[in-house]
Amino acid sequence: MTETRTPPSGTATVTVLGTGIMGAAMARNLARAGLSVTAWNRSREKAEPLAADGVRVADTPADAVRGAGIVLTMLRDGPATLDAMRAAAPALEPGTVWAQAGTVGLEGFDGLAAFAHEHGLTLVDAPVLGSKQPAEDGKLTVLAAGPEAARKALEPVFAAIGSRTVRLGDDAASGTATRLKLVINSWVLAVTHGTAEALALAEGLGVDPAGFLDAVAGGPLDMGYLRAKAALLLGGDLTPSFTTATAEKDARLIVAAGQQAGVRMDVAAAGAERFRRATEQGHGEEDMAASYYASFDAV
């Protein structure tokens, strides 16, 4: 077994690969917690603002991971993550702790686990729950499966990016955390579509959406996520906490996981098509509540 490497001088040195909506917020909070942080993003301009928070911005993945005790990946999908790690490989040292935090699906995760084994990395399957605001506030929930020594090394990292860590055992390679994340995301996306379709139907039937929200208020049909997504649509501000294009990607990962397990995910499959239509209508970089627009023909 490869020994988990101790970061130099007892200080956690962390590399963040991927500085989109989530990764940038995570890198910023890591630096604010006093950790030494280097970041890389395929589009460097998305990473450059982090320099003001004390984050070193690297030009390549290899430059980013050199000397780091911990690597945290927060990239779009499995192929993008594997590409970045392959580019980083010449500078990765055996035993480096790798916290894989993105949503990559079962097939994607299997490829990453194989890469970790091949290069002697200490893998922790660590997808996160939450969107833009929880990421910025350092209040994500981390789902973590991996060896005890790696989890201890990651304690300051998880404390900086999240308010809760759910421990899911010592075996990262089985994808326990990734599997749970897909189950949770299937619920999140279903609620998003339910909200979008209900408001679209209200529009079509000439029903005041406030009447719908008032009718369910405080009862078993009410929920915070309904309120949050409805507020975005009714307020006309779809600044993304989670983009429509990314939601489509996650929906298709959920469908694929179900197929692999012999489970038909009809709602998720239909939801992926709603996200696709909304993206084609120009809403791909807006919040996924833009599923609403898929209920109408494009103007």
Secondary structure, DSSP 8 states (H G I E B T S, - for coil): -------GGG--EEEEE--SHHHHHHHHHHHHTT-EEEEE-SSHHHHGGGGGGT-EE-SSHHHHHTT-SEEEE--SSHHHHHHHHHHHGGG--TT-EEEE-S--HHHHHHHHHHHHHHTT-EEEE--EE--HHHHHHT-EEEEEBS-HHHHHHHHHHHHHHEEEEEE--S-TTTTHHHHHHHHHHHHHHHHHHHHHHHHHHHHHHT--HHHHHHHHTTSTT--HHHHHHHHHHHHT----SSBHHHHHHHHHHHHHHHHHHT---HHHHHHHHHHHHHIIIIITTSBGGGGGGGGS---
